[in-house]
Amino acid sequence: MMTVQINSLDYVRNNVIALNSVASSSQKQAEEMRQYAEHARQDTRHMRRLAFLTMCYLPSTTVAVCVLYKAIHEDLTNKRKGNF
């Protein structure tokens, strides 16, 4: 009977040690996941800023290039015709 109790206590002690190890590992993983989530949140914030800047500058850049292209095209056409 005493042997069964000792074996049972060893079994319980080993399980408690294993559970503590699992709990510690889970806490470390949870902290890593929290850090990943924080980095993703910061990355999202930076991407939104970049998208906003793109929305502001891209249309004006497109207009500027079109106007410049038209001016260069007219200048080259006038030079070909001899109209300086």
Rosetta blueprint (number, residue, H / E / L):
1 M L
2 M H
3 T H
4 V H
5 Q H
6 I H
7 N H
8 S H
9 L H
10 D H
11 Y H
12 V H
13 R H
14 N H
15 N H
16 V H
17 I H
18 A H
19 L H
20 N H
21 S H
22 V H
23 A H
24 S H
25 S H
26 S H
27 Q H
28 K H
29 Q H
30 A H
31 E H
32 E H
33 M H
34 R H
35 Q H
36 Y H
37 A H
38 E H
39 H H
40 A H
41 R H
42 Q H
43 D H
44 T H
45 R H
46 H H
47 M H
48 R H
49 R H
50 L H
51 A H
52 F H
53 L H
54 T H
55 M H
56 C H
57 Y H
58 L H
59 P H
60 S H
61 T H
62 T H
63 V H
64 A H
65 V H
66 C H
67 V H
68 L H
69 Y H
70 K H
71 A H
72 I H
73 H H
74 E H
75 D H
76 L H
77 T H
78 N H
79 K H
80 R H
81 K H
82 G L
83 N L
84 F L
